[in-house]
Amino acid sequence: MGVCELLVLDEEIKDLILNNASEGEIEKKAKEKGMRSFYEDAMEKLQRGYTSLEEVLRVTGM
């Protein structure tokens, strides 16, 4: 099972990118719209028992 992070490029996100918004601003808006980070996805899979802590640490580099 993979761990992923997906940014949906809707009009608001596209506008932020085209207007040279900071990475933090883009991430904040994306999270408001429901995006989960790579780390958050890994932690959810850990909590559900789909993977181990060792594997989460390995793939996230934490």
C-alpha positions in Angstrom: 0.0 0.0 0.0 1.4 3.4 -1.0 1.6 6.6 0.9 0.7 9.6 -1.1 0.2 13.4 -1.1 -2.1 14.8 -3.8 -2.5 18.5 -4.6 -5.7 19.1 -6.6 -5.1 22.1 -8.9 -8.5 23.9 -8.7 -8.8 27.6 -9.7 -7.9 28.9 -6.2 -4.7 26.8 -6.0 -3.8 27.7 -9.6 -4.3 31.4 -8.9 -2.0 31.2 -5.8 0.7 29.5 -7.9 0.3 32.0 -10.8 0.6 34.9 -8.3 3.8 33.5 -6.8 2.2 32.7 -3.4 4.6 31.1 -0.9 4.7 27.3 -0.4 3.2 27.9 3.0 0.2 29.8 1.6 -0.4 27.1 -1.0 -0.2 24.4 1.5 -2.5 26.2 3.9 -5.2 26.6 1.2 -4.8 23.0 0.0 -5.2 21.7 3.6 -8.3 23.9 4.0 -9.7 22.1 1.0 -8.9 18.7 2.4 -5.4 17.8 1.3 -3.5 15.5 3.6 0.3 15.6 3.7 2.5 12.7 2.9 3.2 12.4 6.7 -0.5 12.6 7.6 -1.3 9.9 5.1 1.4 7.7 6.5 0.2 8.2 10.1 -3.4 7.3 9.1 -2.2 4.1 7.6 -0.2 3.4 10.7 -3.2 4.0 12.9 -5.4 1.7 10.8 -2.8 -1.1 11.1 -1.9 -1.1 7.4 1.8 -0.5 8.1 4.4 -0.4 10.9 6.1 2.5 12.6 9.4 1.4 11.2 8.0 1.5 7.6 6.5 5.0 8.2 9.8 6.3 9.6 11.7 4.7 6.6 9.5 6.2 3.9 9.0 9.6 5.5 12.6 10.1 6.5 11.5 11.2 10.0 
